[in-house]
Amino acid sequence: MRSIKIRVTLWLLAFLSIVAGCETTSNPPSPKSESEPAPVTWPSQPPQSPQPVEGFSANTVTLDQGWDSDRIQKFWFTGQGSEVLPRTWMLALQRPTGERFATAATFDQYRYLPASPTKFNPDGWPLGFANSKDPASGVEWFGYTCAGCHTGRVDYGGKSMILTGGATLANLSGFLGDLIDTMRATAVDDARLARFADQVLGPGSNATAREQLKAELLSIAGSMQVRKDGMVASDNARLDAFGTIFNEILATALDLPNNQRFADGPVSYPFIWDSSHTDRVQWNGAVSNAGVQGPIGRNVAEILGVFGRLTIDPSRKGGYSSSIDFKNLGDLELWLKGLWSPLWPEEILPPLDRAKVERGKAHYTAQCASCHEVINRTDPTRKIYATMGAIKDVGTDPQMATAFANRNGKTGRLEGKKEYYVLGRSLTAEEQGMSILNNVAAGAMVADMEESGEAALKDFEGFYRDAAKYDPIANPAYKARPLNGIWATPPYLHNGSVSSLWELLQPPEKRSRSFYVGSYNFDPVKVGYETGPSAVTTLFKAEGVGNSNAGHTYGTQLTDAEKWELLEFLKSL
């Protein structure tokens, strides 16, 4: 009993510090002036050689990012409470030919990385998926892990480099569409339904159980269709994550369909090395690493965006019931503190021209360093304070930032409840989306206070609330981040509208207006993926809402020779 009281006390202290924050800041450094040299820190020792990867072919390697092979595998395959489908369903679904739906070919088509079974991945799911058991029902679910969105891959010279914490090229909308079609086709085809029921229920199951299974198939397929209909269709490497999360909470969880909005602010999946060491995350800096929007709160929102289950019942005492695995969330965030960005691997990619790198450093100082500081990528105590660039100054597509700022909805059964569940002001009949999300995240934490409190304390990074620093609703902007590892994260700009770093250094009117996305084949000269059509690529066009490739003109006035020098320096970060 004493142990429980201590844990609850710790949780309350953590929750109060997370919600209330601290009015005194830790004096974040002022932005650098353009004349101040960028401090460049080279690694104190050469990185380890690329290492082979268990569960992948012999030509697949990981780079030195501060983690051993077990930590990498755990990151890839640690569940967080995502519930896409019951595990037995995912194993049993079939194509019309009788072939399993969940094959390497299916996942590769939508740019998820197929893997063979290992002790961390006994079912051989693709990288970024795992099983998790609902403790209440005992049902084992197939769902996303953190790595499903935050793992990259670069192919060159016969090698495939997997980049932990990088940016996926996945096509979530396309994958969901195929899964929905397969479920519906199974439900209405007697032979396929019989095979499916034999595997899920057993060959001796009765007709009533099979009819119920059919109804459940159609019901879940319908719910998935609502989610898919709210997304930008079939796009590799991009997703409007905030729009999807808001739809899941404001419309689905609150049972208010009129709160649904089309998620039309797609962004590239962000790389997440350094995220635990940064005061603000997300492309628009909307989530602080202090406050309830800090590490544990933002991860609650992330899970709800990838099929986490949540029941919002304000009459229930003790928070909102959910599928969120707070222990694993705490572990994942803690592990990320030790993750480094990958260095350009000269054993695989063409060696850097050190003379060009040195000349490029001067261009970086003049053109880039005032916003994109150069950091010591391996410093475990590093603190990164984001530089926010107003949309009017940066000139890039405004849709993501403005859609977030303008997103609101009816609060329904949450009207009159506290913004942070037990603290803060009372919610009115209509609120900004982030205020509703604050209530939901805090309510989910309260429902599992021991685990969420321990996770919050474990992941606390020492950033404090600084409300005057940046308001993403009043002043929509985009975040400028350190560019270590930037070579490994094409396509570029927040919305993935520029195919390579070389293209980004061209005046906007000279940038490609369309290109194909989805190839892992790397161009080490221009620093980007190959952009030709194939069976697995989708066509991006820099037109329509959310897709502009304008803006970010820094460095575009350099000569071509100077641009190549700057590009060489960017490779070295």
C-alpha positions as CSV (number, residue, x, y, z in Angstrom):
1,M,0.0,0.0,0.0
2,R,2.8,2.4,0.8
3,S,4.4,1.7,-2.6
4,I,1.1,2.6,-4.3
5,K,0.8,5.8,-2.3
6,I,4.3,6.8,-3.2
7,R,3.6,6.2,-6.9
8,V,0.4,8.1,-6.8
9,T,2.1,11.0,-5.1
10,L,4.9,11.0,-7.7
11,W,2.3,10.9,-10.4
12,L,0.4,13.9,-9.0
13,L,3.7,15.9,-8.7
14,A,4.6,15.0,-12.3
15,F,1.1,15.8,-13.5
16,L,1.0,19.2,-11.8
17,S,4.5,20.1,-13.1
18,I,3.5,18.9,-16.6
19,V,0.2,20.8,-16.7
20,A,1.1,23.9,-14.8
21,G,4.7,24.2,-16.0
22,C,7.1,26.7,-14.5
23,E,6.9,30.4,-14.9
24,T,10.7,30.8,-14.8
25,T,12.5,29.6,-17.8
26,S,16.0,28.1,-18.1
27,N,17.1,31.1,-20.1
28,P,17.1,29.6,-23.6
29,P,19.9,31.0,-25.8
30,S,19.0,33.9,-28.1
31,P,18.9,33.2,-31.8
32,K,22.3,33.6,-33.5
33,S,22.9,36.7,-35.5
34,E,23.8,36.2,-39.1
35,S,27.4,37.4,-38.5
36,E,28.0,34.9,-35.7
37,P,30.0,31.8,-36.9
38,A,28.1,28.5,-36.7
39,P,29.8,26.2,-34.1
40,V,30.6,23.0,-36.0
41,T,31.3,19.9,-33.9
42,W,32.9,17.0,-35.6
43,P,32.6,13.6,-33.9
44,S,35.4,12.8,-31.5
45,Q,35.8,9.4,-33.0
46,P,34.9,7.7,-36.3
47,P,31.4,6.2,-36.3
48,Q,31.2,2.4,-36.2
49,S,31.0,0.6,-39.5
50,P,27.5,-0.2,-40.9
51,Q,26.1,-3.3,-39.2
52,P,24.0,-6.2,-40.6
53,V,20.4,-6.4,-39.4
54,E,18.7,-9.4,-38.0
55,G,15.5,-10.2,-39.9
56,F,16.7,-8.6,-43.1
57,S,18.8,-9.6,-46.1
58,A,22.6,-9.6,-46.0
59,N,22.8,-6.4,-47.9
60,T,20.7,-4.5,-45.3
61,V,22.6,-2.5,-42.7
62,T,22.1,0.0,-39.9
63,L,24.3,3.0,-39.3
64,D,25.9,4.1,-36.0
65,Q,23.2,6.1,-34.2
66,G,24.1,5.3,-30.6
67,W,22.0,2.2,-30.2
68,D,23.0,-1.5,-30.1
69,S,21.1,-4.0,-32.2
70,D,18.7,-5.0,-29.4
71,R,17.7,-1.4,-28.8
72,I,17.0,-0.9,-32.5
73,Q,14.9,-4.0,-32.7
74,K,13.0,-3.1,-29.5
75,F,12.3,0.4,-31.0
76,W,11.0,-1.2,-34.2
77,F,8.8,-3.8,-32.6
78,T,7.6,-2.4,-29.2
79,G,3.8,-1.9,-29.2
80,Q,2.3,1.3,-27.8
81,G,-1.4,0.4,-27.8
82,S,-2.3,0.8,-31.5
83,E,-5.2,-1.5,-32.5
84,V,-5.5,-1.8,-36.3
85,L,-7.0,-5.3,-36.3
86,P,-7.0,-8.3,-34.1
87,R,-3.8,-10.3,-34.7
88,T,-5.7,-13.4,-35.8
89,W,-7.7,-11.4,-38.4
90,M,-4.5,-10.0,-39.9
91,L,-3.0,-13.4,-40.1
92,A,-6.2,-14.9,-41.7
93,L,-7.2,-12.3,-44.3
94,Q,-6.7,-13.5,-47.8
95,R,-6.6,-12.3,-51.4
96,P,-9.1,-13.8,-53.9
97,T,-6.3,-16.3,-54.9
98,G,-6.1,-17.6,-51.3
99,E,-2.8,-15.9,-50.7
100,R,-2.4,-14.1,-47.4
101,F,-3.1,-10.4,-47.4
102,A,-0.2,-9.7,-45.0
103,T,2.7,-10.6,-47.2
104,A,6.0,-8.9,-47.8
105,A,4.7,-7.8,-51.3
106,T,1.7,-6.1,-49.8
107,F,3.7,-4.1,-47.2
108,D,6.4,-3.2,-49.7
109,Q,3.8,-1.9,-52.1
110,Y,2.9,0.7,-49.5
111,R,6.5,1.3,-48.6
112,Y,6.5,-0.4,-45.2
113,L,9.7,-2.4,-44.7
114,P,9.2,-6.2,-44.8
115,A,11.1,-8.2,-42.2
116,S,11.5,-11.9,-41.3
117,P,10.6,-13.3,-37.9
118,T,13.0,-12.6,-34.9
119,K,12.6,-12.9,-31.2
120,F,11.4,-9.3,-31.1
121,N,9.0,-9.9,-34.1
122,P,7.8,-13.5,-33.9
123,D,5.1,-13.0,-36.6
124,G,7.4,-11.4,-39.1
125,W,5.5,-8.2,-39.3
126,P,7.1,-5.4,-41.4
127,L,9.3,-2.9,-39.5
128,G,7.1,-0.6,-37.4
129,F,4.3,-3.0,-36.5
130,A,3.8,-5.2,-33.5
131,N,1.4,-7.2,-31.4
132,S,-0.1,-5.9,-28.1
133,K,-2.6,-7.5,-25.8
134,D,-5.6,-5.7,-24.4
135,P,-5.5,-6.6,-20.6
136,A,-9.2,-6.2,-20.2
137,S,-10.4,-8.4,-23.1
138,G,-7.3,-10.5,-23.6
139,V,-7.5,-9.8,-27.4
140,E,-4.1,-9.6,-29.1
141,W,-4.0,-6.7,-31.6
142,F,-1.8,-6.0,-34.7
143,G,-0.9,-2.3,-34.7
144,Y,1.6,0.4,-35.4
145,T,4.8,1.1,-33.4
146,C,6.6,4.4,-33.2
147,A,9.0,3.1,-35.9
148,G,6.1,2.7,-38.4
149,C,6.3,6.4,-39.2
150,H,9.8,7.2,-38.1
151,T,12.2,4.9,-39.9
152,G,13.8,5.7,-43.2
153,R,15.7,3.7,-45.8
154,V,18.3,4.7,-48.3
155,D,19.6,2.3,-51.0
156,Y,22.9,2.8,-52.8
157,G,25.6,0.6,-54.3
158,G,23.7,-2.7,-53.5
159,K,23.3,-1.7,-49.9
160,S,20.1,-0.8,-48.0
161,M,20.6,1.5,-45.1
162,I,17.8,1.5,-42.5
163,L,17.8,4.9,-40.6
164,T,16.3,4.6,-37.1
165,G,14.2,7.7,-36.3
166,G,14.2,8.8,-39.9
167,A,11.3,9.6,-42.2
168,T,9.2,6.8,-43.7
169,L,8.0,6.8,-47.3
170,A,4.9,4.9,-46.3
171,N,1.5,5.4,-48.0
172,L,-1.0,5.0,-45.1
173,S,-4.0,5.9,-47.2
174,G,-3.2,3.4,-49.9
175,F,-2.6,0.6,-47.3
176,L,-5.9,1.4,-45.5
177,G,-7.8,1.3,-48.8
178,D,-6.4,-2.1,-49.7
179,L,-7.1,-3.4,-46.2
180,I,-10.7,-2.1,-46.3
181,D,-11.3,-3.6,-49.7
182,T,-10.0,-7.0,-48.6
183,M,-12.1,-7.0,-45.4
184,R,-15.3,-6.1,-47.3
185,A,-14.6,-8.6,-50.1
186,T,-14.1,-11.3,-47.5
187,A,-17.3,-10.5,-45.7
188,V,-19.4,-10.8,-48.9
189,D,-17.7,-13.9,-50.5
190,D,-18.9,-17.1,-48.8
191,A,-15.8,-19.1,-49.6
192,R,-13.4,-16.5,-48.4
193,L,-15.5,-15.8,-45.3
194,A,-15.5,-19.5,-44.5
195,R,-11.7,-19.8,-44.8
196,F,-11.4,-16.6,-42.7
197,A,-13.8,-17.9,-40.0
198,D,-12.0,-21.3,-39.8
199,Q,-8.8,-19.6,-38.9
200,V,-10.2,-17.0,-36.6
201,L,-12.9,-19.0,-34.8
202,G,-11.9,-22.5,-35.5
203,P,-13.4,-25.0,-38.0
204,G,-16.1,-26.1,-35.5
205,S,-17.6,-22.6,-34.9
206,N,-21.3,-22.2,-35.3
207,A,-23.3,-20.1,-37.8
208,T,-24.2,-17.5,-35.2
209,A,-20.6,-16.8,-34.4
210,R,-19.7,-16.6,-38.1
211,E,-22.5,-14.1,-38.7
212,Q,-21.2,-12.0,-35.9
213,L,-17.7,-12.2,-37.2
214,K,-19.0,-11.0,-40.6
215,A,-20.8,-8.1,-39.0
216,E,-17.7,-7.1,-37.1
217,L,-15.6,-7.2,-40.3
218,L,-18.0,-4.8,-42.0
219,S,-18.3,-2.6,-39.0
220,I,-14.5,-2.1,-38.6
221,A,-14.1,-1.7,-42.4
222,G,-16.7,1.1,-42.2
223,S,-14.9,2.8,-39.4
224,M,-11.6,2.6,-41.3
225,Q,-13.4,4.1,-44.4
226,V,-14.4,7.1,-42.4
227,R,-10.8,7.6,-41.3
228,K,-9.5,7.1,-44.8
229,D,-12.1,9.5,-46.4
230,G,-10.7,12.2,-44.2
231,M,-7.2,11.9,-45.5
232,V,-5.3,13.1,-48.6
233,A,-5.6,10.1,-50.9
234,S,-2.8,7.7,-51.7
235,D,0.3,9.7,-51.1
236,N,3.8,8.2,-50.4
237,A,5.9,9.9,-47.7
238,R,3.2,12.4,-46.5
239,L,0.3,12.5,-44.0
240,D,-1.7,15.2,-42.3
241,A,-1.1,13.7,-38.9
242,F,-2.7,16.6,-36.9
243,G,-5.8,16.6,-39.1
244,T,-6.2,12.8,-38.7
245,I,-5.7,13.0,-34.9
246,F,-8.2,15.8,-34.6
247,N,-10.7,13.9,-36.6
248,E,-10.3,10.8,-34.4
249,I,-10.8,12.8,-31.2
250,L,-13.2,15.6,-32.2
251,A,-15.4,13.5,-34.5
252,T,-15.0,9.8,-33.8
253,A,-14.3,9.7,-30.0
254,L,-16.8,12.4,-29.2
255,D,-19.3,10.9,-31.6
256,L,-19.8,14.3,-33.3
257,P,-19.6,13.6,-37.1
258,N,-20.0,17.3,-37.9
259,N,-16.6,18.0,-36.3
260,Q,-15.0,16.0,-39.1
261,R,-12.7,18.0,-41.4
262,F,-10.8,17.0,-44.5
263,A,-7.1,16.6,-43.4
264,D,-5.6,18.7,-46.2
265,G,-2.4,19.9,-44.6
266,P,-0.1,17.0,-45.5
267,V,3.5,17.0,-44.2
268,S,6.5,14.7,-44.5
269,Y,6.9,12.3,-41.7
270,P,9.5,14.0,-39.5
271,F,12.7,12.5,-38.4
272,I,12.8,12.3,-34.6
273,W,16.5,12.1,-33.6
274,D,16.9,15.1,-31.2
275,S,13.2,15.3,-30.6
276,S,13.5,14.6,-26.9
277,H,16.2,17.3,-26.6
278,T,14.1,20.0,-28.3
279,D,11.8,22.5,-26.6
280,R,9.2,22.3,-29.4
281,V,8.3,19.5,-31.8
282,Q,6.1,19.2,-34.9
283,W,6.6,21.1,-38.1
284,N,4.7,24.1,-36.7
285,G,6.3,23.9,-33.2
286,A,2.8,23.4,-31.8
287,V,3.7,20.9,-29.1
288,S,6.0,21.8,-26.3
289,N,8.2,19.4,-24.4
290,A,6.9,21.1,-21.3
291,G,3.3,21.1,-20.1
292,V,0.7,18.4,-20.9
293,Q,1.7,18.8,-24.5
294,G,5.1,17.4,-23.5
295,P,6.6,14.0,-24.2
296,I,3.9,11.8,-22.7
297,G,1.0,14.0,-23.8
298,R,2.2,14.3,-27.4
299,N,2.7,10.5,-27.5
300,V,-0.8,10.0,-26.4
301,A,-2.0,12.1,-29.4
302,E,0.3,10.2,-31.7
303,I,-1.2,6.8,-30.7
304,L,-4.7,8.1,-31.2
305,G,-3.7,8.9,-34.7
306,V,-2.6,5.4,-35.5
307,F,-5.6,3.4,-34.2
308,G,-5.2,3.8,-30.5
309,R,-8.6,3.1,-28.7
310,L,-10.1,5.8,-26.5
311,T,-13.5,6.0,-24.7
312,I,-14.4,9.6,-23.7
313,D,-16.9,9.1,-20.8
314,P,-16.8,12.2,-18.5
315,S,-19.2,10.4,-16.1
316,R,-16.6,7.7,-15.5
317,K,-14.6,8.5,-12.4
318,G,-10.8,8.3,-12.9
319,G,-10.1,9.3,-16.5
320,Y,-10.8,8.0,-20.0
321,S,-10.3,4.3,-20.8
322,S,-7.8,3.7,-23.6
323,S,-5.5,1.1,-25.1
324,I,-2.4,3.3,-24.6
325,D,0.6,1.4,-23.2
326,F,2.1,4.1,-21.0
327,K,5.0,1.9,-19.8
328,N,6.1,1.3,-23.3
329,L,5.6,4.9,-24.2
330,G,7.9,5.9,-21.3
331,D,10.5,3.4,-22.4
332,L,10.4,4.5,-26.1
333,E,10.8,8.2,-25.2
334,L,13.6,7.4,-22.8
335,W,15.4,5.4,-25.5
336,L,15.1,8.3,-28.0
337,K,17.2,10.5,-25.7
338,G,20.2,8.3,-26.7
339,L,19.5,8.3,-30.4
340,W,21.9,10.1,-32.7
341,S,21.4,11.3,-36.3
342,P,23.3,9.2,-38.9
343,L,26.5,10.5,-40.4
344,W,27.1,10.2,-44.1
345,P,28.5,6.7,-44.5
346,E,31.6,7.0,-46.6
347,E,32.0,3.2,-46.7
348,I,28.8,3.1,-48.8
349,L,28.2,6.6,-50.3
350,P,30.9,8.5,-52.2
351,P,33.5,10.0,-49.8
352,L,33.0,13.7,-48.9
353,D,35.3,16.3,-50.5
354,R,36.8,17.8,-47.3
355,A,38.0,21.0,-49.1
356,K,34.5,21.6,-50.4
357,V,33.1,20.9,-46.9
358,E,35.3,23.6,-45.5
359,R,34.3,26.1,-48.2
360,G,30.7,25.2,-47.7
361,K,30.9,25.9,-44.0
362,A,31.3,29.6,-44.7
363,H,28.2,29.6,-47.0
364,Y,26.3,27.8,-44.2
365,T,27.3,30.4,-41.7
366,A,26.1,33.2,-43.9
367,Q,22.9,31.6,-45.3
368,C,21.6,29.0,-42.8
369,A,23.1,29.2,-39.3
370,S,21.0,32.0,-38.0
371,C,18.0,29.5,-38.0
372,H,19.6,26.1,-38.2
373,E,22.2,25.8,-35.5
374,V,24.9,23.2,-35.7
375,I,24.9,21.0,-32.6
376,N,26.9,18.2,-31.0
377,R,24.7,15.4,-32.2
378,T,26.0,12.9,-29.6
379,D,25.8,15.2,-26.5
380,P,23.4,13.5,-24.1
381,T,22.7,16.8,-22.3
382,R,22.0,18.8,-25.5
383,K,19.2,21.3,-25.4
384,I,17.8,22.7,-28.6
385,Y,15.6,25.8,-28.7
386,A,13.6,26.0,-31.9
387,T,13.7,29.1,-34.1
388,M,10.2,29.8,-35.4
389,G,9.9,31.3,-38.9
390,A,6.8,33.3,-39.7
391,I,5.0,32.0,-42.8
392,K,5.2,35.4,-44.4
393,D,9.0,35.4,-44.0
394,V,9.7,31.8,-44.9
395,G,7.2,31.8,-47.8
396,T,6.5,28.1,-47.8
397,D,3.1,26.5,-48.1
398,P,0.9,27.8,-45.2
399,Q,-1.7,25.1,-45.1
400,M,-0.4,22.9,-42.3
401,A,0.2,25.7,-39.9
402,T,-3.0,27.6,-40.6
403,A,-5.2,24.5,-40.6
404,F,-3.9,23.7,-37.2
405,A,-4.4,27.3,-36.0
406,N,-8.0,27.3,-37.3
407,R,-9.1,23.9,-36.3
408,N,-11.9,23.9,-33.8
409,G,-15.0,21.9,-33.0
410,K,-17.9,21.4,-30.7
411,T,-17.0,19.9,-27.3
412,G,-20.2,17.9,-26.9
413,R,-20.0,15.9,-23.7
414,L,-16.8,17.7,-22.7
415,E,-18.5,21.1,-22.3
416,G,-17.8,22.5,-18.9
417,K,-15.0,20.0,-18.2
418,K,-11.5,21.3,-17.3
419,E,-9.1,21.7,-20.1
420,Y,-6.5,19.5,-18.4
421,Y,-9.1,17.2,-17.0
422,V,-8.6,18.2,-13.4
423,L,-7.0,21.6,-13.9
424,G,-7.3,24.7,-16.0
425,R,-10.3,26.6,-17.3
426,S,-13.7,25.1,-18.2
427,L,-14.2,24.2,-21.9
428,T,-17.0,26.1,-23.7
429,A,-19.4,24.7,-26.3
430,E,-16.9,25.2,-29.0
431,E,-13.1,25.1,-28.6
432,Q,-9.8,25.1,-30.5
433,G,-8.8,21.5,-31.3
434,M,-5.7,21.6,-29.2
435,S,-7.7,22.5,-26.1
436,I,-9.9,19.4,-26.6
437,L,-6.8,17.3,-27.2
438,N,-5.3,18.6,-23.9
439,N,-8.4,17.3,-22.0
440,V,-8.3,13.9,-23.8
441,A,-4.5,13.4,-23.2
442,A,-4.8,14.3,-19.5
443,G,-7.9,12.2,-19.1
444,A,-6.1,9.2,-20.6
445,M,-3.2,9.7,-18.3
446,V,-5.4,9.9,-15.2
447,A,-7.0,6.6,-16.1
448,D,-3.6,4.9,-15.8
449,M,-2.0,7.2,-13.3
450,E,0.8,4.9,-12.0
451,E,2.2,4.0,-15.4
452,S,1.6,7.5,-17.0
453,G,3.1,9.2,-13.9
454,E,6.2,7.1,-14.0
455,A,6.6,7.6,-17.7
456,A,6.2,11.4,-17.3
457,L,8.9,11.5,-14.6
458,K,11.2,9.2,-16.6
459,D,10.9,11.3,-19.8
460,F,11.1,14.8,-18.2
461,E,13.7,16.7,-20.0
462,G,13.9,20.0,-18.1
463,F,12.1,22.3,-20.6
464,Y,9.8,24.8,-19.0
465,R,6.7,26.6,-20.3
466,D,7.4,29.9,-22.0
467,A,4.1,31.1,-23.3
468,A,5.4,34.3,-24.6
469,K,7.9,32.6,-26.8
470,Y,5.6,31.2,-29.4
471,D,1.8,30.8,-29.9
472,P,1.1,28.5,-32.8
473,I,-2.5,29.6,-33.0
474,A,-2.1,33.3,-32.9
475,N,1.1,33.3,-35.0
476,P,1.3,30.3,-37.3
477,A,4.9,29.5,-38.2
478,Y,7.3,26.7,-39.1
479,K,10.2,25.4,-37.0
480,A,13.8,25.6,-38.2
481,R,15.7,22.6,-36.8
482,P,19.4,21.6,-36.6
483,L,20.2,19.9,-39.9
484,N,22.3,17.0,-38.7
485,G,21.3,14.0,-40.7
486,I,19.4,16.1,-43.2
487,W,21.0,14.1,-46.0
488,A,19.0,11.1,-45.0
489,T,15.5,12.7,-45.0
490,P,14.3,13.5,-48.5
491,P,11.9,14.9,-49.8
492,Y,12.3,18.3,-48.4
493,L,10.4,21.3,-46.9
494,H,7.7,20.5,-44.3
495,N,5.3,19.2,-47.0
496,G,7.8,17.1,-49.0
497,S,7.4,19.3,-52.0
498,V,11.0,19.5,-53.0
499,S,12.8,16.3,-54.1
500,S,16.4,17.0,-53.2
501,L,18.7,19.4,-51.4
502,W,20.0,20.6,-54.8
503,E,16.5,21.4,-55.9
504,L,15.9,23.3,-52.6
505,L,18.9,25.6,-53.4
506,Q,17.3,26.6,-56.7
507,P,14.9,29.6,-57.0
508,P,11.3,28.4,-56.5
509,E,10.4,29.0,-60.1
510,K,13.1,26.6,-61.2
511,R,12.2,23.7,-58.8
512,S,10.5,20.7,-60.3
513,R,6.7,21.0,-60.3
514,S,6.1,17.3,-60.2
515,F,8.1,14.1,-59.4
516,Y,7.5,10.6,-58.3
517,V,8.0,9.6,-54.6
518,G,8.6,6.2,-53.2
519,S,11.9,4.9,-54.6
520,Y,14.6,4.2,-52.0
521,N,17.3,4.6,-54.6
522,F,19.5,7.5,-53.5
523,D,21.2,10.2,-55.6
524,P,24.3,11.2,-53.6
525,V,25.0,14.1,-55.9
526,K,21.8,16.1,-55.6
527,V,21.0,14.4,-52.2
528,G,17.6,13.0,-52.7
529,Y,15.8,9.9,-54.0
530,E,15.4,9.0,-57.6
531,T,12.2,10.5,-58.9
532,G,11.1,8.4,-61.8
533,P,7.8,6.3,-62.1
534,S,7.6,2.7,-60.9
535,A,5.0,0.3,-59.6
536,V,5.5,1.5,-56.0
537,T,5.8,5.3,-56.5
538,T,3.1,8.0,-56.4
539,L,3.1,11.3,-58.3
540,F,3.5,14.5,-56.4
541,K,2.4,17.7,-58.0
542,A,3.2,21.1,-56.6
543,E,-0.3,22.4,-57.1
544,G,-3.5,22.7,-55.0
545,V,-4.0,23.1,-51.3
546,G,-1.0,22.1,-49.1
547,N,1.4,21.4,-52.0
548,S,3.3,24.5,-52.8
549,N,7.0,24.2,-53.3
550,A,7.6,28.0,-53.0
551,G,9.5,29.8,-50.4
552,H,12.7,29.1,-48.4
553,T,14.9,31.0,-50.8
554,Y,17.9,31.0,-48.5
555,G,21.0,30.1,-50.5
556,T,19.3,30.3,-53.8
557,Q,21.3,33.4,-54.8
558,L,24.7,31.7,-54.5
559,T,26.6,30.7,-57.6
560,D,26.3,27.1,-58.7
561,A,29.9,26.4,-57.5
562,E,29.0,27.9,-54.1
563,K,25.8,25.8,-54.0
564,W,27.7,22.6,-54.5
565,E,30.1,23.6,-51.7
566,L,27.2,24.3,-49.4
567,L,25.6,21.0,-50.4
568,E,28.8,19.2,-49.5
569,F,28.8,20.8,-46.0
570,L,25.1,19.7,-45.6
571,K,26.1,16.1,-46.3
572,S,28.7,16.3,-43.5
573,L,26.2,17.3,-40.7
